[in-house]
Amino acid sequence: MCGIVGAVSRSGAVLEGLIDGLRKLEYRGYDSCGVAMFEGEAVQIRRKVGRLSELEKLLADGALAGARAGIGHTRWATHGKPSDENAHPHTDGSGRMALVHNGIIENYLELREELSAGGAVFRSETDTEVLTHLVGRELARGRGLAEAVRLSLKRVQGYYAIAVMALENGQPRLVCARQGPPLVVAATNEIGLCGSDVLALLKYTRDVVFVEDGDIVELAPGRLSITDFDGRPVTRAVRHVDWDEEAASKGGYPHHMLKEIHEQPDVLARTAFDRILQVEGDVDFEGPGFDDARLCALERIQVVACGTALHAGMIGKYLIENLAGVAVDCDYASEFRYREPVLAPRSAVLAISQSGETADTLAAMRLARERGLAPLSICNVQGSTVVRESEAVILTHAGPEIGVASTKAFVAQVIACYLFAVRLGRARGKLSVEQGRELLDELRRLRARLEGLITEKTVDQVRAVAAKHLKAKGFFFLGRGVNFPVALEGALKLKEISYVHAEGYAAGEMKHGPIALIEPGMPIVVINSPGRVADKVRSNIEQVKARGGHVISVGADEASHKLADDAIRVPACSEWLSPLLNVVPLQLFAYHHALARGCDIDKPRNLAKSVTVE
Ligand code: F6R
């Protein structure tokens, strides 16, 4: 999704900082980028289709290097193809203002007609450009920038975060606003800043304000002035963010994704260990909402999430139903929000999201809340919209996830589900103290097992197996029970970064149709670990082999490995924790497959890290 940055400084140059901020937002996915710099009487815009390095070539003449104010943008195309003309910032042609936008203006066609009839000249195919003309028209009527933005936004329907800059008496003014996508602002004595993510601001400060929907912010060095869309002042807390820039960098690995895979043992420790009450065999979540009375009153849980986060939720369903005896429904958030869900009273909605800003997940959560469900969430980003709108939150302490393909956040989400299942089970008396202790001991022991798994030996083995199948037309990933969602996740990882067709399937469903696709030599990844369905999965392996499929078995079931053509062994652990180990070779498999095919691993084509539009 698009990324926004903006800065207005008392005395220093800001271009370098803006480019640095845009680089921090690269993980969101983009196809073009640009900056508008404000100095003296005229606005200078530079924008380019392609990567930031292309934009930097344009800036290499140094003409804008001294400007004290500017806005920048990475664009992920929605309206209009990726091109120099459609790249942001956009302007109304007055040479006094420029604007960047993340989101969608739904009524842009009718506004475009109206503005064109009034003489506005449009130079791009974007929906954004109507905003520049609306704001420009108000500025031309003599309004101040904040007022011009306020009046313009009243005309707009949609979903947006914007940053607008204009020259007033030769002085740059910066205003931003939010109705949907995330926006963070900050002011030090020296500089006023805005960005789509705190990462873009960390170079300057860690004390930030998360802008709420319906806020308009005027930014200046030493001053943040926030009002609502009707101009009434509002107060927002300043929050201290403890992520540092180093945490968001690659730390010596060639790709963020590989670094993030290797971080998973630590992510387990950070997400779980401080919450474990060893003596009580229970879990202590910080913050309210997880007390016995509340959890005992719950009748059902509705999980809403997208992509990888939904796969974590599907594992959560097995865990919660088995360990706590509470019924769980799982829905793609994008489906849930448009059906008429019949929801049981005394239920909770559990939104799972790495970013906490996914549009579909948010909408599904809001819908369930309107229907009377208590909103709970599992989320990785403190201060994100999902977190702010939840009654109770389990923060996953995965740290910033930069690689577009989610790895460590998935592991953290599954751990959070496991902890939640234990807490629920203990609260409702389904688990005894001893059972709780044993489950939590197993989780503690998993850190060393993960460390033992993520070694050069495994990496080499997975790389060798991946190399055998570089020309394969398609893959199946099969699993059952708690490892069925792991099969879905393994297939998703391969599709998104290697661009190879891969299908995740419930192994027992193969014979009801998909088995027809199996040809001699087709790679079939089968995930199997000791547990209640291990022998059933072995039968499924036999069925695949009988049709000539090349079986790659992943897991701790030795008998499956004996049947397979290739075996990737993982350490043994309890059935309920096996997804956390089994997913690792699948992440590495996707990584090495993509690497050998020369794909852009951290920024796969067409994908965005944070999907803030529908
Ligand atoms: C896949 C991936 C996506 C996200 C999905 C939800 O690797 O990252 O499928 O899981 O877009 O994103 P969040 O978790 O931010 O709501």
Boltz pocket constraint, residues with backbone or C-beta under 6 A from the ligand:
constraints:
  - pocket:
      binder: B
      contacts: [[A, 306], [A, 307], [A, 308], [A, 309], [A, 310], [A, 352], [A, 353], [A, 354], [A, 355], [A, 356], [A, 357], [A, 358], [A, 361], [A, 404], [A, 405], [A, 406], [A, 407], [A, 492], [A, 496], [A, 608], [A, 609], [A, 610], [A, 611]]
      max_distance: 6.0
